[in-house]
């Protein structure tokens, strides 16, 4: 008779260790186990009895265990959730390192010194006051394949420091920098960082990318967003800020020619003028202060066909 999938332990576990050992029964068609969508390395005690050493990732966290069949698909009604509370005194070293910045469409921003190509890259940041040994850590862009690339022995990231890794699908390149066997997808995907025991240290997900626009954590903190400037190997600058409402030009029926628009506090507005829509000349720069911005062109200073545009900077 085929066993049902089950976890022997209670649904709520308390531990002062950095790992918990789980065990349970498995249906005959079960071949592997995923925890929160990440494949695990099981130890089979008997034909239908499994055991798993699960790394504790946080002071309190829920884990969903899903049985996977031989075809790689989840088995119906073979899922169980547990909650683990950590009561020990040891810190979690994996919490010190974050995926800080990346570029999935690097056309002209940063050149790989190994071959001179402009390729995808990822930056890690160590937020702690101690160096972190990255030996045995893993980077991947696929949660179902968490061990795509492993940091070699001796890889470290200094105190409050940064580390750049090339995602160029050229792992055999030599030099002082790391090269992974996969590239990032400009159409959008995820990047995941695991410590040697399999703890998920960090995960970021992004959508379609624009060329030469870096994604990352503004000022090395918070939720990843598009950054105003790429800063590989250094502290991130602020995010790209857009006006809270579109610019609406109002033309004033008076002489000389005048148009106005409302500015937003903290934004810089650059007004440019052109006669052919190819070459543009800056004619006014002003800072928005939540009031009306006015531009006036004196008679005799414009051609019959004259164009204006307004760009915004934060």
C-alpha positions as a printed NumPy array, in Angstrom:
array([[  0.   ,   0.   ,   0.   ],
       [  1.353,   3.429,  -0.998],
       [  2.152,   5.86 ,   1.836],
       [  0.818,   9.402,   1.932],
       [  3.166,  12.357,   2.199],
       [  3.605,  13.499,   5.784],
       [  5.991,  15.299,   8.128],
       [  6.548,  13.573,  11.452],
       [  7.304,  16.743,  13.413],
       [  4.652,  19.086,  14.795],
       [  3.628,  22.086,  12.703],
       [  5.271,  24.572,  15.094],
       [  8.903,  23.901,  16.019],
       [ 11.128,  25.759,  18.465],
       [ 14.894,  25.29 ,  18.359],
       [ 18.084,  26.909,  19.64 ],
       [ 20.089,  25.305,  16.821],
       [ 20.733,  26.746,  13.363],
       [ 19.277,  23.609,  11.735],
       [ 16.286,  21.34 ,  12.387],
       [ 16.008,  17.723,  11.316],
       [ 12.72 ,  16.804,   9.665],
       [ 11.495,  13.378,   8.646],
       [  8.38 ,  11.791,   7.264],
       [  6.729,   9.364,   4.88 ],
       [  6.561,   9.583,   1.091],
       [  4.411,   8.072,  -1.652],
       [  6.309,   5.719,  -3.945],
       [  6.21 ,   8.183,  -6.838],
       [  7.948,  10.901,  -4.78 ],
       [ 11.529,  11.542,  -5.929],
       [ 12.46 ,  14.822,  -4.264],
       [ 11.258,  17.572,  -1.954],
       [ 10.977,  21.328,  -2.315],
       [ 10.913,  23.771,   0.583],
       [  9.419,  27.155,  -0.336],
       [  9.972,  26.232,  -3.977],
       [ 13.668,  25.339,  -3.572],
       [ 14.781,  21.708,  -4.201],
       [ 16.371,  19.983,  -1.186],
       [ 18.908,  17.176,  -0.741],
       [ 17.065,  14.373,   1.034],
       [ 18.42 ,  11.342,   2.828],
       [ 16.298,   8.264,   2.218],
       [ 16.132,   6.034,   5.312],
       [ 13.804,   3.486,   3.72 ],
       [ 11.91 ,   3.193,   0.461],
       [  9.198,   5.572,   1.651],
       [ 10.926,   7.259,   4.609],
       [ 12.878,  10.482,   4.154],
       [ 14.971,  12.799,   6.332],
       [ 16.008,  16.397,   5.763],
       [ 18.344,  18.726,   7.674],
       [ 16.694,  22.118,   7.183],
       [ 18.762,  25.276,   7.783],
       [ 16.958,  27.824,   9.96 ],
       [ 16.777,  31.115,   8.088],
       [ 15.221,  33.579,  10.531],
       [ 14.007,  34.101,  14.072],
       [ 10.552,  33.006,  12.924],
       [  9.661,  31.72 ,   9.47 ],
       [  7.138,  29.484,   7.716],
       [  8.291,  26.702,   5.403],
       [  6.104,  24.875,   2.876],
       [  7.261,  21.35 ,   2.03 ],
       [  6.099,  19.945,  -1.311],
       [  6.628,  16.394,  -2.583],
       [  7.89 ,  16.225,  -6.184],
       [  7.274,  13.296,  -8.523],
       [  9.729,  11.77 , -10.987],
       [  8.506,  14.047, -13.782],
       [  9.475,  17.111, -11.751],
       [  5.89 ,  18.103, -10.98 ],
       [  4.355,  18.578,  -7.512],
       [  2.292,  15.644,  -6.29 ],
       [ -1.338,  16.545,  -5.668],
       [ -2.288,  16.904,  -1.985],
       [  1.34 ,  16.274,  -0.937],
       [  2.139,  19.564,   0.748],
       [  2.608,  20.489,   4.398],
       [  3.579,  23.732,   6.139],
       [  5.563,  24.153,   9.336],
       [  6.68 ,  27.19 ,  11.312],
       [ 10.112,  27.315,  12.916],
       [ 11.039,  29.678,  15.761],
       [ 14.718,  30.165,  16.597],
       [ 15.507,  30.753,  20.275],
       [ 19.319,  30.57 ,  20.178],
       [ 21.946,  33.283,  20.573],
       [ 23.972,  32.759,  17.401],
       [ 23.568,  35.295,  14.624],
       [ 22.649,  34.437,  11.061],
       [ 25.718,  35.24 ,   8.898],
       [ 23.651,  35.009,   5.716],
       [ 21.684,  38.112,   6.775],
       [ 24.809,  40.262,   6.396],
       [ 25.068,  39.926,   2.604],
       [ 22.551,  41.336,   0.144],
       [ 22.121,  41.516,  -3.621],
       [ 22.732,  45.237,  -3.871],
       [ 22.858,  46.204,  -7.54 ],
       [ 22.751,  44.599, -10.977],
       [ 22.503,  45.361, -14.679],
       [ 20.819,  42.943, -17.089],
       [ 21.255,  45.096, -20.214],
       [ 24.776,  46.493, -20.136],
       [ 25.391,  48.133, -23.512],
       [ 27.979,  50.81 , -22.662],
       [ 28.177,  51.162, -18.867],
       [ 30.819,  48.727, -17.583],
       [ 33.418,  46.815, -19.589],
       [ 34.622,  43.364, -18.543],
       [ 38.401,  43.675, -18.179],
       [ 38.854,  39.996, -19.099],
       [ 37.645,  40.371, -22.693],
       [ 36.558,  44.001, -23.166],
       [ 32.877,  43.109, -23.575],
       [ 29.915,  44.865, -21.979],
       [ 28.128,  42.097, -20.092],
       [ 25.592,  41.511, -17.313],
       [ 26.83 ,  41.947, -13.759],
       [ 25.703,  41.595, -10.14 ],
       [ 27.   ,  43.39 ,  -7.063],
       [ 26.85 ,  42.033,  -3.507],
       [ 27.158,  44.213,  -0.401],
       [ 28.289,  43.188,   3.086],
       [ 26.327,  45.282,   5.574],
       [ 28.158,  43.983,   8.659],
       [ 31.191,  45.166,  10.582],
       [ 33.066,  41.913,   9.856],
       [ 34.336,  40.335,   6.627],
       [ 32.175,  37.487,   5.294],
       [ 33.69 ,  34.288,   3.91 ],
       [ 31.695,  33.451,   0.764],
       [ 33.362,  30.065,   0.203],
       [ 30.647,  27.607,  -0.77 ],
       [ 27.9  ,  30.214,  -1.262],
       [ 25.697,  29.943,  -4.352],
       [ 24.245,  32.379,  -6.911],
       [ 21.482,  31.457,  -9.34 ],
       [ 18.739,  32.964, -11.476],
       [ 16.467,  29.933, -11.084],
       [ 14.924,  28.943,  -7.742],
       [ 14.421,  25.373,  -8.945],
       [ 18.169,  25.171,  -9.687],
       [ 19.719,  26.817,  -6.619],
       [ 23.26 ,  25.536,  -7.229],
       [ 24.016,  27.068, -10.609],
       [ 27.286,  28.711,  -9.532],
       [ 29.304,  28.335,  -6.335],
       [ 31.835,  30.792,  -4.94 ],
       [ 35.306,  29.2  ,  -4.824],
       [ 37.287,  28.574,  -1.65 ],
       [ 38.746,  31.783,  -0.255],
       [ 36.164,  34.153,  -1.752],
       [ 35.455,  36.953,   0.72 ],
       [ 33.64 ,  40.253,   0.876],
       [ 35.201,  42.869,   3.178],
       [ 33.603,  44.775,   6.03 ],
       [ 30.949,  47.14 ,   4.612],
       [ 32.374,  46.183,   1.239],
       [ 31.176,  45.305,  -2.242],
       [ 31.861,  42.453,  -4.647],
       [ 31.129,  42.411,  -8.383],
       [ 30.343,  39.178, -10.246],
       [ 29.981,  38.93 , -14.022],
       [ 26.898,  37.082, -15.284],
       [ 28.4  ,  36.484, -18.723],
       [ 28.137,  32.704, -19.243],
       [ 31.93 ,  32.564, -19.417],
       [ 32.985,  30.763, -16.213],
       [ 36.411,  29.79 , -17.585],
       [ 37.584,  33.369, -18.008],
       [ 40.602,  34.184, -15.889],
       [ 41.454,  37.327, -13.97 ],
       [ 40.719,  38.925, -10.63 ],
       [ 36.921,  38.852, -10.997],
       [ 34.325,  36.08 , -10.85 ],
       [ 32.448,  34.884, -13.958],
       [ 29.261,  32.803, -13.729],
       [ 27.938,  30.193, -16.203],
       [ 24.736,  32.091, -16.961],
       [ 23.515,  35.489, -18.108],
       [ 20.703,  37.648, -16.823],
       [ 17.55 ,  38.112, -18.88 ],
       [ 16.709,  41.687, -19.861],
       [ 13.05 ,  40.652, -20.127],
       [ 13.027,  40.124, -16.355],
       [ 13.732,  37.295, -13.925],
       [ 15.111,  36.652, -10.411],
       [ 18.507,  36.512,  -8.715],
       [ 18.949,  34.361,  -5.606],
       [ 21.827,  34.035,  -3.135],
       [ 22.213,  30.96 ,  -0.886],
       [ 24.708,  30.277,   1.875],
       [ 26.61 ,  26.916,   1.968],
       [ 23.921,  25.224,   4.096],
       [ 21.191,  26.248,   1.668],
       [ 19.738,  29.236,   3.516],
       [ 18.213,  31.808,   1.204],
       [ 20.297,  34.899,   1.981],
       [ 18.582,  37.22 ,  -0.492],
       [ 16.295,  37.221,  -3.511],
       [ 15.366,  39.964,  -5.971],
       [ 12.893,  39.862,  -8.85 ],
       [ 12.822,  42.392, -11.677],
       [ 10.843,  43.097, -14.827],
       [ 11.91 ,  44.213, -18.279],
       [ 15.135,  46.228, -18.184],
       [ 16.189,  49.31 , -20.122],
       [ 19.71 ,  49.422, -21.59 ],
       [ 22.352,  50.789, -19.198],
       [ 19.895,  51.345, -16.337],
       [ 21.058,  49.724, -13.105],
       [ 18.657,  48.179, -10.612],
       [ 19.447,  48.089,  -6.93 ],
       [ 18.75 ,  49.307,  -3.43 ],
       [ 18.69 ,  53.097,  -3.147],
       [ 21.547,  54.138,  -0.824],
       [ 22.136,  50.382,  -0.184],
       [ 18.792,  50.063,   1.639],
       [ 15.175,  49.169,   1.024],
       [ 13.385,  47.606,  -1.901],
       [ 15.272,  47.395,  -5.229],
       [ 14.365,  49.989,  -7.84 ],
       [ 15.839,  51.67 , -10.921],
       [ 18.857,  53.757,  -9.895],
       [ 19.794,  57.182, -11.172],
       [ 23.361,  56.013, -11.843],
       [ 25.207,  52.694, -11.891],
       [ 27.811,  52.458,  -9.1  ],
       [ 29.365,  48.959,  -9.25 ],
       [ 31.745,  48.473,  -6.34 ],
       [ 30.508,  51.53 ,  -4.439],
       [ 27.536,  52.778,  -2.445],
       [ 24.38 ,  53.114,  -4.508],
       [ 23.001,  56.503,  -5.368],
       [ 19.346,  57.438,  -5.097],
       [ 16.594,  55.965,  -7.22 ],
       [ 15.271,  57.54 , -10.397],
       [ 12.557,  59.954,  -9.317],
       [  9.766,  60.981, -11.676],
       [  7.324,  63.855, -11.315],
       [  4.15 ,  62.87 ,  -9.522],
       [  2.038,  64.201, -12.389],
       [  2.656,  64.831, -16.114],
       [  3.882,  68.201, -17.346],
       [  1.097,  70.135, -19.016],
       [  2.207,  73.18 , -20.985],
       [ -0.129,  76.171, -21.062],
       [  0.422,  78.732, -23.799],
       [ -0.324,  82.306, -22.837],
       [ -1.907,  84.426, -25.578],
       [  0.26 ,  87.445, -25.165],
       [  3.383,  88.95 , -26.654],
       [  6.174,  87.993, -26.223],
       [  5.565,  84.252, -26.629],
       [  5.131,  82.546, -23.215],
       [  4.289,  79.09 , -21.895],
       [  3.924,  77.841, -18.309],
       [  3.724,  74.567, -16.37 ],
       [  3.559,  73.485, -12.744],
       [  6.752,  72.193, -11.151],
       [  7.194,  69.617,  -8.416],
       [  9.31 ,  70.397,  -5.367],
       [ 12.733,  68.762,  -5.532],
       [ 12.767,  68.263,  -9.324],
       [ 15.048,  70.037, -11.789],
       [ 13.49 ,  71.169, -15.096],
       [ 15.561,  71.815, -18.227],
       [ 13.893,  73.659, -21.106],
       [ 15.494,  73.18 , -24.52 ],
       [ 14.815,  74.776, -27.899],
       [ 15.308,  73.484, -31.467],
       [ 14.486,  74.456, -35.022],
       [ 14.986,  71.015, -36.621],
       [ 14.207,  68.458, -33.831],
       [ 17.79 ,  67.145, -34.139],
       [ 19.993,  69.629, -32.315],
       [ 18.759,  71.119, -29.055],
       [ 19.929,  74.16 , -27.1  ],
       [ 19.325,  74.626, -23.375],
       [ 17.526,  77.917, -22.787],
       [ 16.415,  77.676, -19.154],
       [ 17.048,  75.562, -16.05 ],
       [ 14.935,  75.882, -12.949],
       [ 14.028,  73.932,  -9.806],
       [ 10.429,  73.045,  -9.117],
       [  8.932,  74.406,  -5.924],
       [  5.315,  73.33 ,  -6.319],
       [  4.54 ,  76.55 ,  -8.164],
       [  4.188,  77.853, -11.711],
       [  7.246,  77.777, -13.992],
       [  7.222,  80.339, -16.798],
       [  9.335,  80.565, -19.961],
       [  9.226,  83.615, -22.186],
       [ 10.745,  84.03 , -25.645],
       [ 11.348,  87.582, -26.769],
       [ 10.298,  88.592, -30.266],
       [ 13.081,  88.102, -32.771],
       [ 14.655,  85.23 , -30.805],
       [ 12.734,  82.409, -32.488],
       [ 12.421,  81.12 , -36.04 ],
       [  9.092,  80.577, -37.757],
       [  9.291,  76.859, -36.851],
       [ 10.619,  76.544, -33.314],
       [ 10.235,  73.598, -30.952],
       [ 10.56 ,  73.32 , -27.192],
       [ 10.958,  70.338, -24.878],
       [ 11.169,  69.921, -21.118],
       [ 13.312,  67.236, -19.429],
       [ 13.284,  66.395, -15.738],
       [ 16.064,  65.4  , -13.346],
       [ 15.984,  64.64 ,  -9.619]])
